[in-house]
Amino acid sequence: MNKLVFFFLLSILLFLFVDSVTLKNYIELPLGMQSTRLSLIDSQSHYVYFVSSNDEVRSFLFKFDTLILEFVEKLDLGQNEVYCGVVDTNTNFGYFGTDNSEGYIIKVDLTGMSVIGSIQVSGGGNFKTAQIDPTNHYAYFISYDPPIPDVFKIDLNSFTQVGSLTVSSDYRYGSAIDLGSQKLYIIGYSSNTTIYTVDLANFVSGDSLALEQDDGRASCAVIDTTTGQMYLGTATQPPKVIKVDLTSFSRVGSYLMGDYYSISHAAIDIPNSFAYFLVEDEPYLLKFNLASSSLVGDLKLNSSSARSMSFNQTNQTLFIGMSGSQVIKVNVQSMNKEDYVVLPDYENPKTILIDEAAQIAYVGFYTNFALNAKINLTSLEILDYLITEDPEQYILYGEIDLDNEVVYYFTYEGLTIIKINISDFSISEIKEISAPGGSNGTLGTAFDNQTHFLYVGFQANDNNTIFKFNSPDLTLVDELNLGEKEIRALSIHSSQGFLYVAYRNYSTGYFTLLEILLSSFTENRNLNLSDYVVDTLLLDTKHDYLYLGTNTDDSVARNSVSAEPTFAEICRIDLSSLMILDCNQLQNVDTVEMAVLSSNQDYAYFFTHSSTSKVFEVTTYNNVITSSQTFDSLSFIEAAATDSTHQMFYVSTDDAPVIFAQFSEYSPGDSSQQILFSFWIFGLMILFFFF
């Protein structure tokens, strides 16, 4: 019996001391319209719809009010890779096809924003385009891949497949429908573009027209039903508009549209005799006069790419889905942007800043418009978010000044500082710094909470500079040029008055740890790190150590000129002597990306950057790994922060679905408590042998 008691007590103690951190809670941050390829409009009800496939398992339908351009609602369509669709304005139902081999068509009640059902077509899938005949209650979904049938006919009344038809062996990129003549036109391409016809009255294939090889691949088409002319936009550079007479079914001519990238979408204004073509990359909206067959206007769209487009004939407005979860409203008469709306796209969180007293986290995201969010740490809920007006601003670093109640975010492209007031959570200033020799981006930041100075590592071409700013007015106080060195990480020792910078020398490829004296802002000492590739620095002020996490960068050999590193390491540096004391080799680990200290600074937690994240717990006074844990739900940890008051720390991942995770520390205590624990174990062993 005594032996059983002994083993019971021992197992409890070992369990408590080995399992040192616990994943307490997490939230999946919602994504916006990342990959929208479909836009549909219901002019009668004043709504426009965008479909986005955010990942491999879900597609979402987004509903916007066209009059005030306001987001209304979001619906999970229950299938992935939804790519095309149609709206039946008579019933206010939407029908959406998937771009995969499963070949699902989903029926949605657009009034109540609910999925009514779905059907799987027989022998088809990979739907790229669709058309509707609302009078006869049929929809036609066109498959991209041969030898799958080109077109599938769906009876909208019974929501069943009633036919399929093969008309070509080409890949199908677009379609158009002429309800007056009851003809469907399918745009195919192999070595050249061919237009195939389908007689909808009998659902049989008709004539085909091969365009000239120099025309390139047509990607979209619209029909002027009053003149019987079709206009096709090409995915060429420069793009063209190809004109086809449908009465004689012959090519009329082609028209170069200027120095733009390829056209992806088209819309037509028949009463006013204009067509509009959307250039996807380095996006433009092009206005084409149908009467003169000429380009008469363009509008540059301020985003990296344009994804989809819908036209409201009544209000003479176009709605364009852009990258960065942005919808733009364009007045086509003036060719001016009337309005825009941006949905928060909570992807790639790169920095976490914590206000422990208020239990609030401020998270900056490496996504369009410098998105940043305010999160309640008690309920793990998003309270609010902010964006800038520049879609090309991506947050990479952040610092918090609680004394002056401000948060600073730093963008990757160019030295831009975004200042946030904590009191009302508003952007109070955006400061752009012009650096000599070009502008590359921010490479690291540090904040001195005693003197309220901000230190920013910045790269301008091959020159790296550390800028010193005053908080909260962001006055540039000083700068230190490091020359041709790539800054990788910064860490500040406020009480001792030092800033530590890990950088790579461009000429040798090797790393150096530089100590900067803050009082004079000059270089003090340096430590040659040789071929250690540094990704993160962690300062332990309690024991006066600096920890560095490394990665297996293949551009630097480890211990041998010919051998590449096969493991990441956790190394401890004594700051008094500025010497490496020891290193832990992490086998089968490529990168240590992030690290945080425990509340009492007796433990450090190092996080790997991998599809399945691993956490290593290290005792800071002797750099011994006491435990390691694997978290399957966390992929590619990018940011971490500690809440010392509540013995919590938080991490975020950059892999969708984005997770913001909360960990609770189990703090075994300092080294003296560990010694006491050892005596307890020793005493229990004596009891075991005597009894």
C-alpha positions as CSV (number, residue, x, y, z in Angstrom):
1,M,0.0,0.0,0.0
2,N,2.8,2.4,0.9
3,K,4.5,1.8,-2.4
4,L,1.3,2.6,-4.2
5,V,0.9,5.9,-2.3
6,F,4.5,6.7,-3.2
7,F,4.0,6.2,-6.9
8,F,0.7,8.1,-6.8
9,L,2.4,11.2,-5.2
10,L,5.4,11.0,-7.5
11,S,3.3,10.8,-10.7
12,I,1.3,13.9,-9.6
13,L,4.4,15.9,-8.9
14,L,6.1,14.9,-12.2
15,F,3.0,15.7,-14.2
16,L,2.8,19.2,-12.7
17,F,6.3,20.0,-13.4
18,V,6.7,18.6,-16.9
19,D,3.5,20.0,-18.5
20,S,4.6,23.7,-18.1
21,V,2.4,25.5,-20.6
22,T,-1.2,24.9,-21.6
23,L,-3.1,26.1,-24.7
24,K,-6.0,27.6,-22.8
25,N,-8.1,29.2,-25.6
26,Y,-7.9,30.4,-29.2
27,I,-10.0,32.2,-31.8
28,E,-10.1,31.8,-35.5
29,L,-9.9,35.3,-37.0
30,P,-12.3,35.8,-39.9
31,L,-10.9,36.3,-43.4
32,G,-12.3,38.8,-45.9
33,M,-12.8,38.5,-49.6
34,Q,-9.3,37.3,-50.4
35,S,-9.8,35.5,-53.7
36,T,-13.1,36.8,-55.2
37,R,-13.5,35.7,-58.8
38,L,-17.3,36.2,-59.1
39,S,-19.5,39.3,-58.9
40,L,-23.3,39.3,-59.5
41,I,-25.7,42.2,-59.2
42,D,-29.4,42.4,-58.6
43,S,-30.2,46.0,-59.7
44,Q,-33.9,45.7,-58.7
45,S,-33.1,45.0,-55.1
46,H,-30.0,47.3,-55.0
47,Y,-27.6,44.5,-53.9
48,V,-24.3,43.3,-55.3
49,Y,-22.8,39.9,-54.4
50,F,-19.2,38.7,-54.3
51,V,-18.1,35.1,-53.9
52,S,-14.7,34.5,-52.2
53,S,-12.9,31.2,-51.8
54,N,-10.7,31.9,-48.8
55,D,-9.2,28.5,-48.4
56,E,-9.5,24.9,-49.6
57,V,-12.6,24.1,-47.7
58,R,-15.0,27.1,-47.7
59,S,-16.4,29.6,-50.1
60,F,-18.4,32.6,-48.9
61,L,-21.0,34.9,-50.4
62,F,-20.8,38.6,-49.5
63,K,-23.8,40.9,-49.8
64,F,-23.4,44.7,-50.2
65,D,-26.0,47.5,-50.5
66,T,-25.2,49.3,-53.8
67,L,-26.9,52.6,-52.8
68,I,-24.7,53.3,-49.8
69,L,-21.9,50.7,-50.5
70,E,-22.2,49.0,-47.2
71,F,-21.5,45.4,-46.3
72,V,-24.7,43.6,-45.3
73,E,-24.1,40.0,-44.7
74,K,-21.8,37.0,-45.2
75,L,-22.9,33.4,-46.0
76,D,-21.0,30.2,-45.9
77,L,-21.9,28.4,-49.2
78,G,-21.0,25.0,-47.8
79,Q,-18.7,24.1,-50.7
80,N,-15.2,25.1,-51.7
81,E,-13.9,26.7,-54.9
82,V,-17.1,28.4,-56.0
83,Y,-16.2,30.3,-59.1
84,C,-19.2,31.2,-61.2
85,G,-22.9,31.9,-60.8
86,V,-26.1,33.6,-61.9
87,V,-29.0,35.5,-60.3
88,D,-32.6,34.9,-61.0
89,T,-34.1,38.3,-60.4
90,N,-37.7,36.9,-60.7
91,T,-37.3,34.7,-57.7
92,N,-34.3,36.4,-56.0
93,F,-32.4,33.1,-56.0
94,G,-28.7,32.7,-56.8
95,Y,-27.1,29.6,-58.3
96,F,-23.4,29.0,-57.9
97,G,-21.0,26.4,-59.5
98,T,-17.8,25.0,-58.1
99,D,-14.5,24.9,-59.9
100,N,-13.6,21.4,-58.9
101,S,-14.2,17.9,-60.1
102,E,-17.1,17.4,-57.7
103,G,-19.3,19.6,-59.9
104,Y,-21.7,21.1,-57.3
105,I,-24.3,23.7,-58.0
106,I,-25.6,25.6,-54.9
107,K,-29.0,27.3,-54.7
108,V,-29.2,30.3,-52.4
109,D,-32.1,32.4,-51.2
110,L,-30.5,35.9,-51.6
111,T,-33.3,37.6,-49.6
112,G,-32.7,35.6,-46.4
113,M,-29.1,34.8,-47.3
114,S,-29.5,31.0,-46.7
115,V,-28.4,27.9,-48.7
116,I,-31.5,26.1,-49.9
117,G,-29.7,23.1,-51.3
118,S,-27.1,21.8,-53.7
119,I,-27.0,19.2,-56.5
120,Q,-24.0,17.4,-58.0
121,V,-24.1,17.2,-61.8
122,S,-23.6,13.9,-63.6
123,G,-20.3,13.6,-65.4
124,G,-19.1,17.2,-65.0
125,G,-17.5,19.9,-62.9
126,N,-14.8,22.6,-63.0
127,F,-17.3,25.3,-63.7
128,K,-15.7,28.5,-64.9
129,T,-18.7,30.5,-66.3
130,A,-22.5,30.4,-66.2
131,Q,-25.5,32.0,-68.0
132,I,-29.2,32.2,-67.2
133,D,-32.5,32.2,-69.1
134,P,-34.9,33.6,-66.5
135,T,-37.9,33.5,-68.8
136,N,-37.7,29.8,-69.5
137,H,-36.2,29.1,-66.1
138,Y,-33.0,27.5,-67.1
139,A,-29.3,28.0,-66.1
140,Y,-26.3,26.9,-68.1
141,F,-23.0,26.0,-66.3
142,I,-20.0,25.7,-68.5
143,S,-17.1,23.4,-67.6
144,Y,-13.5,24.4,-68.2
145,D,-11.9,21.0,-68.8
146,P,-12.2,18.8,-71.8
147,P,-13.3,16.0,-72.3
148,I,-16.0,16.9,-69.7
149,P,-19.1,18.1,-71.6
150,D,-19.0,21.9,-72.3
151,V,-22.4,22.9,-70.9
152,F,-24.8,21.5,-68.3
153,K,-28.5,22.5,-68.4
154,I,-30.3,23.0,-65.0
155,D,-34.1,23.3,-64.6
156,L,-34.5,26.1,-62.0
157,N,-38.1,25.2,-61.2
158,S,-37.2,21.6,-60.1
159,F,-33.5,22.4,-59.4
160,T,-32.4,19.3,-61.4
161,Q,-30.0,18.6,-64.2
162,V,-31.9,18.1,-67.4
163,G,-29.1,17.8,-70.0
164,S,-25.5,18.1,-70.9
165,L,-23.8,18.8,-74.2
166,T,-20.3,18.5,-75.7
167,V,-19.5,21.0,-78.4
168,S,-15.7,21.3,-78.3
169,S,-12.4,19.8,-77.2
170,D,-11.0,23.1,-76.1
171,Y,-10.5,24.7,-72.7
172,R,-13.5,27.0,-72.0
173,Y,-12.7,30.5,-70.6
174,G,-15.9,32.5,-71.1
175,S,-19.4,32.6,-72.3
176,A,-22.2,35.0,-73.4
177,I,-25.9,34.5,-74.0
178,D,-28.4,36.1,-76.5
179,L,-31.9,35.4,-75.1
180,G,-33.6,37.0,-78.2
181,S,-32.0,34.5,-80.6
182,Q,-31.9,31.7,-77.9
183,K,-28.2,31.1,-78.5
184,L,-25.4,30.4,-76.0
185,Y,-21.8,31.3,-77.0
186,I,-18.9,29.4,-75.4
187,I,-15.3,30.8,-75.7
188,G,-12.8,28.0,-76.2
189,Y,-9.1,28.0,-76.6
190,S,-6.4,25.5,-77.6
191,S,-4.0,27.0,-80.1
192,N,-6.3,29.8,-80.9
193,T,-9.7,31.2,-79.7
194,T,-12.8,29.6,-81.1
195,I,-16.4,30.6,-80.5
196,Y,-18.9,27.7,-80.2
197,T,-22.6,28.1,-80.4
198,V,-25.5,26.2,-78.7
199,D,-29.1,26.4,-79.9
200,L,-30.9,26.7,-76.6
201,A,-34.4,26.0,-78.1
202,N,-33.3,22.4,-79.0
203,F,-30.2,22.2,-76.8
204,V,-27.9,21.2,-79.7
205,S,-24.5,22.4,-80.8
206,G,-24.4,24.8,-83.7
207,D,-21.7,26.6,-85.8
208,S,-18.2,27.5,-84.6
209,L,-15.9,30.4,-85.5
210,A,-12.1,30.2,-85.2
211,L,-10.5,33.6,-84.6
212,E,-7.0,34.5,-85.9
213,Q,-4.1,33.0,-84.0
214,D,-2.6,36.5,-83.5
215,D,-5.8,37.4,-81.6
216,G,-4.6,35.4,-78.6
217,R,-6.8,33.9,-75.9
218,A,-10.1,35.6,-75.3
219,S,-11.1,35.6,-71.7
220,C,-14.5,37.3,-71.7
221,A,-17.3,38.4,-74.0
222,V,-20.3,40.7,-74.1
223,I,-23.1,41.0,-76.7
224,D,-24.8,44.2,-78.1
225,T,-28.1,42.6,-78.8
226,T,-29.4,45.7,-80.7
227,T,-26.6,45.5,-83.3
228,G,-25.9,41.8,-83.1
229,Q,-22.2,42.4,-82.4
230,M,-20.0,40.5,-79.9
231,Y,-17.0,42.0,-78.2
232,L,-14.3,39.8,-76.7
233,G,-11.5,40.9,-74.4
234,T,-8.2,39.1,-74.6
235,A,-5.7,37.9,-72.0
236,T,-2.8,39.3,-73.9
237,Q,-0.3,42.1,-73.3
238,P,-1.2,44.5,-74.7
239,P,-4.8,43.4,-74.6
240,K,-7.2,43.6,-77.6
241,V,-10.9,43.8,-78.2
242,I,-12.1,41.4,-80.9
243,K,-15.4,42.3,-82.7
244,V,-17.5,39.6,-84.2
245,D,-20.7,40.0,-86.2
246,L,-23.2,37.4,-85.0
247,T,-25.6,37.7,-87.9
248,S,-23.0,36.6,-90.4
249,F,-21.0,34.9,-87.7
250,S,-17.7,36.4,-88.9
251,R,-14.8,38.2,-87.4
252,V,-15.0,42.0,-88.0
253,G,-11.6,43.2,-86.6
254,S,-9.4,43.6,-83.6
255,Y,-8.5,46.7,-81.6
256,L,-5.4,47.3,-79.5
257,M,-6.3,48.7,-76.1
258,G,-2.9,50.3,-75.1
259,D,-0.1,49.5,-72.7
260,Y,-2.0,47.5,-70.2
261,Y,-1.9,43.9,-68.8
262,S,-4.5,41.3,-69.8
263,I,-8.3,41.7,-69.6
264,S,-10.2,39.4,-67.3
265,H,-13.8,40.7,-67.2
266,A,-16.2,42.7,-69.3
267,A,-19.6,44.5,-68.9
268,I,-21.8,46.3,-71.5
269,D,-24.0,49.4,-71.5
270,I,-26.2,48.8,-74.6
271,P,-28.3,51.9,-74.4
272,N,-25.3,54.2,-74.3
273,S,-23.1,52.0,-76.6
274,F,-20.2,51.4,-74.3
275,A,-18.4,48.3,-73.1
276,Y,-16.1,48.2,-70.0
277,F,-13.1,45.9,-69.7
278,L,-11.3,45.1,-66.5
279,V,-7.5,44.7,-66.5
280,E,-6.6,42.3,-63.6
281,D,-3.0,43.0,-62.8
282,E,-1.8,46.5,-62.2
283,P,-5.5,47.1,-62.6
284,Y,-7.3,49.5,-64.9
285,L,-10.9,50.0,-66.0
286,L,-11.1,50.6,-69.7
287,K,-14.0,52.3,-71.4
288,F,-14.6,51.2,-75.0
289,N,-16.9,53.1,-77.4
290,L,-18.9,50.5,-79.4
291,A,-19.9,52.9,-82.2
292,S,-16.4,54.0,-83.0
293,S,-14.7,50.8,-81.8
294,S,-12.1,52.8,-79.8
295,L,-10.8,53.2,-76.3
296,V,-12.2,56.5,-74.9
297,G,-11.2,56.4,-71.2
298,D,-9.4,54.6,-68.5
299,L,-9.3,54.6,-64.7
300,K,-6.3,53.4,-62.7
301,L,-7.5,51.3,-59.7
302,N,-5.3,51.6,-56.6
303,S,-4.7,48.0,-55.7
304,S,-2.5,45.1,-56.7
305,S,-5.2,43.3,-58.7
306,A,-8.9,43.5,-59.8
307,R,-10.8,40.3,-59.4
308,S,-14.4,40.7,-60.6
309,M,-17.0,43.2,-61.9
310,S,-20.7,43.9,-62.0
311,F,-22.6,46.7,-63.8
312,N,-25.7,48.6,-62.7
313,Q,-27.3,50.0,-65.8
314,T,-29.9,52.1,-64.0
315,N,-27.4,54.0,-61.8
316,Q,-24.5,53.9,-64.3
317,T,-22.2,52.4,-61.7
318,L,-19.7,49.5,-61.8
319,F,-18.8,47.5,-58.7
320,I,-15.3,46.0,-58.8
321,G,-14.0,43.4,-56.4
322,M,-10.3,44.1,-55.6
323,S,-7.5,42.3,-53.8
324,G,-7.3,43.2,-50.1
325,S,-11.1,42.6,-49.6
326,Q,-11.9,45.9,-51.2
327,V,-15.0,46.8,-53.3
328,I,-14.9,49.9,-55.5
329,K,-17.9,51.8,-56.8
330,V,-17.2,53.6,-60.1
331,N,-19.3,56.2,-61.9
332,V,-18.9,55.1,-65.6
333,Q,-20.1,58.5,-67.0
334,S,-17.3,60.4,-65.3
335,M,-15.0,57.4,-64.9
336,N,-14.3,58.4,-61.3
337,K,-14.2,56.3,-58.2
338,E,-17.3,57.3,-56.2
339,D,-16.8,55.2,-53.1
340,Y,-15.1,52.1,-51.7
341,V,-15.4,49.7,-48.8
342,V,-12.8,47.4,-47.3
343,L,-13.6,44.3,-45.3
344,P,-11.1,43.4,-42.6
345,D,-8.9,40.5,-43.8
346,Y,-7.4,39.1,-40.6
347,E,-4.5,37.3,-42.2
348,N,-0.8,37.1,-41.4
349,P,-0.7,38.8,-37.9
350,K,2.9,39.9,-37.4
351,T,2.9,41.8,-34.1
352,I,1.0,41.5,-30.8
353,L,1.1,44.4,-28.3
354,I,-0.5,44.0,-24.9
355,D,-2.0,46.4,-22.4
356,E,-2.0,44.2,-19.4
357,A,-4.0,46.6,-17.1
358,A,-6.8,47.0,-19.7
359,Q,-6.6,43.3,-20.9
360,I,-6.4,44.5,-24.5
361,A,-4.2,43.2,-27.3
362,Y,-3.3,45.3,-30.4
363,V,-2.5,43.1,-33.4
364,G,-1.0,44.3,-36.6
365,F,-1.5,42.3,-39.8
366,Y,0.7,41.9,-42.9
367,T,-2.2,42.5,-45.2
368,N,-3.6,45.4,-47.4
369,F,-4.5,48.8,-45.9
370,A,-2.3,48.2,-42.8
371,L,-5.1,46.4,-41.0
372,N,-4.8,46.4,-37.2
373,A,-7.3,45.1,-34.6
374,K,-8.2,45.6,-31.0
375,I,-8.9,42.3,-29.1
376,N,-10.4,41.7,-25.7
377,L,-8.1,39.2,-23.9
378,T,-10.7,38.2,-21.4
379,S,-13.4,37.2,-23.9
380,L,-11.0,36.8,-26.9
381,E,-13.3,38.9,-29.1
382,I,-12.4,41.4,-31.8
383,L,-13.6,44.8,-30.5
384,D,-12.6,47.0,-33.4
385,Y,-10.3,47.4,-36.3
386,L,-8.6,50.2,-38.2
387,I,-7.3,50.5,-41.8
388,T,-5.4,53.2,-43.7
389,E,-6.3,54.4,-47.2
390,D,-3.2,52.9,-48.9
391,P,-3.8,49.3,-50.0
392,E,0.0,48.7,-50.3
393,Q,0.8,49.3,-46.6
394,Y,1.5,46.0,-44.8
395,I,2.3,46.0,-41.0
396,L,5.4,44.1,-40.0
397,Y,6.4,45.4,-36.6
398,G,4.8,47.2,-33.7
399,E,5.6,48.9,-30.4
400,I,3.4,50.2,-27.5
401,D,3.9,53.3,-25.3
402,L,1.5,52.9,-22.4
403,D,2.7,56.0,-20.6
404,N,1.6,58.2,-23.6
405,E,-1.2,55.8,-24.6
406,V,-0.1,55.2,-28.2
407,V,0.6,52.2,-30.4
408,Y,3.1,52.4,-33.3
409,Y,2.9,50.2,-36.3
410,F,5.7,50.0,-38.9
411,T,5.2,48.9,-42.5
412,Y,7.4,46.7,-44.6
413,E,7.5,48.7,-47.8
414,G,9.2,52.1,-47.0
415,L,9.6,53.6,-43.5
416,T,6.0,54.4,-42.6
417,I,5.0,54.8,-39.0
418,I,1.3,54.6,-38.2
419,K,0.4,56.1,-34.8
420,I,-2.7,54.9,-33.0
421,N,-4.3,56.6,-30.0
422,I,-5.3,54.0,-27.4
423,S,-7.9,56.2,-25.7
424,D,-10.3,56.3,-28.7
425,F,-8.6,53.7,-30.9
426,S,-8.0,56.1,-33.8
427,I,-5.2,56.8,-36.3
428,S,-3.7,60.1,-35.2
429,E,-0.7,60.3,-37.6
430,I,0.9,58.5,-40.5
431,K,4.5,59.5,-40.8
432,E,6.6,58.6,-43.9
433,I,10.4,58.9,-43.7
434,S,12.4,59.3,-46.9
435,A,15.7,57.5,-46.7
436,P,18.7,58.1,-49.0
437,G,19.5,55.5,-51.6
438,G,16.1,54.2,-52.1
439,S,13.4,52.7,-49.9
440,N,13.1,49.0,-49.0
441,G,11.5,48.5,-45.6
442,T,11.6,48.2,-41.9
443,L,13.7,45.3,-40.5
444,G,13.2,45.6,-36.7
445,T,12.0,47.8,-33.9
446,A,12.6,48.4,-30.2
447,F,11.1,50.8,-27.7
448,D,12.8,52.2,-24.6
449,N,9.9,52.6,-22.0
450,Q,12.1,54.6,-19.7
451,T,13.3,57.4,-22.1
452,H,10.4,56.9,-24.6
453,F,12.6,56.6,-27.6
454,L,11.7,54.4,-30.6
455,Y,14.5,52.6,-32.5
456,V,13.8,51.5,-36.0
457,G,16.0,49.3,-38.2
458,F,15.6,50.3,-41.8
459,Q,17.0,49.1,-45.1
460,A,17.5,51.4,-48.1
461,N,18.9,49.3,-50.9
462,D,22.1,47.8,-49.4
463,N,22.5,50.5,-46.6
464,N,21.0,49.7,-43.2
465,T,20.2,52.5,-40.8
466,I,18.9,52.6,-37.2
467,F,16.6,55.7,-36.7
468,K,15.9,57.1,-33.3
469,F,12.5,58.8,-32.8
470,N,10.9,60.6,-29.8
471,S,7.6,59.3,-28.6
472,P,4.9,60.5,-28.8
473,D,5.6,63.3,-31.3
474,L,7.7,61.1,-33.7
475,T,10.5,63.6,-34.0
476,L,13.6,62.1,-35.7
477,V,16.3,62.6,-33.0
478,D,19.3,60.7,-34.5
479,E,20.3,58.0,-36.9
480,L,23.1,55.5,-37.0
481,N,24.2,54.2,-40.4
482,L,25.5,50.6,-40.3
483,G,26.4,50.4,-44.0
484,E,26.0,47.2,-46.0
485,K,24.6,45.0,-43.3
486,E,21.2,43.3,-43.2
487,I,19.5,44.0,-39.8
488,R,17.6,40.9,-38.6
489,A,16.6,41.6,-35.0
490,L,16.6,44.3,-32.3
491,S,16.4,44.1,-28.5
492,I,16.7,46.9,-25.9
493,H,18.2,46.7,-22.4
494,S,16.7,50.0,-21.0
495,S,18.1,49.7,-17.5
496,Q,21.7,49.2,-18.7
497,G,21.4,51.7,-21.6
498,F,22.1,49.3,-24.5
499,L,20.5,48.4,-27.8
500,Y,21.4,45.0,-29.3
501,V,21.3,44.5,-33.0
502,A,21.8,41.2,-34.9
503,Y,22.8,41.8,-38.5
504,R,24.2,39.9,-41.5
505,N,27.3,41.2,-43.3
506,Y,26.4,41.3,-47.0
507,S,30.0,40.6,-48.1
508,T,30.7,37.6,-45.9
509,G,27.2,36.3,-45.2
510,Y,28.1,35.9,-41.5
511,F,26.2,37.4,-38.5
512,T,27.3,39.9,-35.8
513,L,25.7,41.0,-32.6
514,L,26.3,44.7,-32.2
515,E,25.9,46.5,-28.8
516,I,25.0,50.2,-29.2
517,L,25.4,52.7,-26.3
518,L,22.1,54.5,-26.1
519,S,23.5,57.6,-24.3
520,S,25.7,58.6,-27.2
521,F,24.0,56.4,-29.9
522,T,27.3,54.9,-31.0
523,E,28.6,51.4,-31.5
524,N,30.1,50.0,-28.3
525,R,31.0,46.3,-28.6
526,N,30.3,43.5,-31.0
527,L,30.3,39.7,-31.0
528,N,31.1,37.7,-34.1
529,L,28.4,35.1,-34.5
530,S,30.1,33.6,-37.5
531,D,27.6,31.3,-39.2
532,Y,24.8,31.4,-36.7
533,V,21.7,32.6,-38.6
534,V,19.7,34.8,-36.2
535,D,15.9,35.1,-36.4
536,T,15.0,36.3,-33.0
537,L,16.5,37.9,-29.9
538,L,15.2,37.5,-26.3
539,L,16.5,39.6,-23.4
540,D,16.6,38.1,-19.9
541,T,17.2,41.1,-17.6
542,K,16.9,39.0,-14.4
543,H,20.0,37.0,-15.2
544,D,21.5,39.5,-17.7
545,Y,21.5,37.1,-20.6
546,L,20.5,37.5,-24.2
547,Y,19.1,34.5,-26.0
548,L,19.1,34.1,-29.7
549,G,17.1,31.7,-31.9
550,T,18.6,30.6,-35.2
551,N,17.4,29.0,-38.4
552,T,18.9,26.6,-41.0
553,D,19.4,29.3,-43.7
554,D,21.0,27.5,-46.6
555,S,23.0,30.6,-47.6
556,V,25.3,30.1,-44.6
557,A,27.2,26.9,-43.8
558,R,27.2,25.6,-40.2
559,N,30.6,24.4,-38.8
560,S,31.8,23.5,-42.3
561,V,32.2,25.4,-45.6
562,S,30.5,22.6,-47.5
563,A,27.9,21.4,-44.9
564,E,24.5,23.1,-44.6
565,P,22.9,23.4,-41.1
566,T,20.5,20.6,-40.2
567,F,19.1,22.0,-37.0
568,A,18.1,25.3,-35.4
569,E,19.6,26.4,-32.1
570,I,18.9,28.3,-28.9
571,C,22.0,30.1,-27.8
572,R,22.7,32.0,-24.5
573,I,24.9,35.1,-24.5
574,D,26.4,36.6,-21.3
575,L,26.0,40.3,-21.6
576,S,28.7,41.3,-19.1
577,S,31.4,39.6,-21.3
578,L,29.4,39.6,-24.5
579,M,30.3,35.9,-25.1
580,I,28.3,32.9,-26.1
581,L,28.0,30.6,-23.1
582,D,26.2,27.6,-24.6
583,C,23.7,26.5,-27.3
584,N,20.9,24.0,-27.5
585,Q,20.7,22.0,-30.8
586,L,17.1,21.4,-31.9
587,Q,17.2,18.4,-34.1
588,N,14.6,18.3,-36.9
589,V,13.8,21.9,-36.4
590,D,14.4,24.4,-39.1
591,T,13.6,27.8,-37.6
592,V,13.1,29.3,-34.2
593,E,10.9,32.3,-35.1
594,M,9.6,33.7,-31.9
595,A,10.3,33.7,-28.1
596,V,8.8,35.0,-24.9
597,L,9.7,35.1,-21.2
598,S,7.7,33.7,-18.4
599,S,6.2,36.2,-15.9
600,N,9.1,35.6,-13.4
601,Q,11.7,35.4,-16.2
602,D,12.9,32.0,-14.9
603,Y,11.7,30.4,-18.1
604,A,11.7,31.2,-21.8
605,Y,9.5,29.7,-24.5
606,F,10.8,29.3,-28.0
607,F,8.5,28.7,-30.9
608,T,9.3,26.9,-34.2
609,H,8.2,28.2,-37.6
610,S,6.6,25.1,-39.1
611,S,3.3,23.6,-40.2
612,T,3.0,21.9,-36.8
613,S,4.4,24.3,-34.2
614,K,6.6,23.1,-31.4
615,V,7.3,25.0,-28.1
616,F,10.5,24.5,-26.2
617,E,10.7,25.6,-22.5
618,V,14.1,26.6,-21.4
619,T,15.3,27.5,-17.9
620,T,16.9,30.9,-18.3
621,Y,19.6,30.7,-15.6
622,N,21.3,27.7,-17.3
623,N,19.8,27.3,-20.8
624,V,18.4,23.8,-20.1
625,I,15.4,22.5,-22.1
626,T,13.0,21.3,-19.5
627,S,10.1,20.3,-21.9
628,S,8.8,20.6,-25.4
629,Q,5.3,20.4,-26.7
630,T,3.8,20.1,-30.1
631,F,0.6,21.9,-31.1
632,D,-1.1,20.5,-34.3
633,S,-3.6,23.4,-34.4
634,L,-0.9,26.1,-34.6
635,S,0.9,26.6,-37.9
636,F,3.7,29.0,-38.6
637,I,3.8,31.2,-35.5
638,E,4.7,34.7,-36.4
639,A,4.1,36.8,-33.3
640,A,4.2,36.3,-29.5
641,A,3.7,38.5,-26.4
642,T,3.6,38.0,-22.6
643,D,1.0,39.2,-20.1
644,S,3.1,39.0,-16.9
645,T,0.4,40.3,-14.7
646,H,-2.0,37.4,-15.5
647,Q,0.7,34.8,-16.3
648,M,-0.4,34.4,-19.9
649,F,1.2,34.6,-23.2
650,Y,-0.3,34.9,-26.7
651,V,0.8,33.8,-30.1
652,S,-0.6,34.2,-33.6
653,T,-0.2,32.2,-36.8
654,D,0.0,33.2,-40.4
655,D,-1.7,30.1,-41.8
656,A,-5.4,30.1,-42.6
657,P,-7.6,29.9,-40.6
658,V,-5.6,32.4,-38.7
659,I,-5.5,31.6,-35.0
660,F,-4.9,34.0,-32.1
661,A,-4.0,31.6,-29.2
662,Q,-3.9,32.1,-25.4
663,F,-1.5,30.1,-23.2
664,S,-1.5,29.9,-19.5
665,E,1.8,29.4,-17.7
666,Y,2.4,26.9,-15.1
667,S,5.2,28.5,-13.2
668,P,7.2,26.0,-11.0
669,G,9.1,28.9,-9.4
670,D,12.7,29.9,-9.4
671,S,15.8,27.8,-9.0
672,S,15.6,27.6,-5.2
673,Q,12.1,26.1,-5.4
674,Q,13.4,23.6,-7.9
675,I,16.1,22.5,-5.4
676,L,13.4,22.2,-2.7
677,F,11.5,20.0,-5.1
678,S,14.5,17.8,-5.6
679,F,14.7,17.3,-1.8
680,W,11.1,16.3,-1.8
681,I,11.7,13.6,-4.5
682,F,14.8,12.4,-2.5
683,G,12.7,12.1,0.7
684,L,10.0,10.1,-1.1
685,M,12.7,7.7,-2.4
686,I,13.9,7.2,1.2
687,L,10.4,6.4,2.3
688,F,10.1,3.9,-0.6
689,F,13.2,2.0,0.4
690,F,12.3,1.9,4.1
691,F,8.7,1.0,3.8
